[in-house]
Amino acid sequence: KRVGGANYQVPMQVNKARQQSLSIRWIIDASRSKSGRPMFLRLAEELMAAYRREGEAVSKREQTIKMADANKAFAHFAW
């Protein structure tokens, strides 16, 4: 959000369809970033890691949540 010449990252709720889309995209991107094994094995490994709350996709999720928590002060700009 741009307010008074400054850009603010405003945390907002994400609807269910977008939540699923982001999670699948993050899991696939994490699988693609690894190399040396067939894609189906990398994808299976990342899915199992996500189930155990580990892996790159879960760390991306946690980083996004931390960023939203850090920007709570700007939540009043969400109009």
C-alpha positions, 0 to 999 in steps of 0.5 A: 500500500502506498501512503504519503509517498511511502510503501507499506507492506500491509498484512491481510487475510488470504482466502482458502483457494489462494492458500492452497495455490500458494502451498502447492506452488511453494512445494513445487518450487522447493522440489524444483530447486533441488537437483540430482534426483528425478522430480517425482522423488524430490516432490515426494520428499518435499511432501513428506517434509511438509507433513513433518513441518520441515523443508523449504516450503514450510520455512517459506511459510514461516518466513511469510508469517514472521514478516506479517507479524512484523508488519502488524503496525501497518494493518490500519492501512488495509482499507 
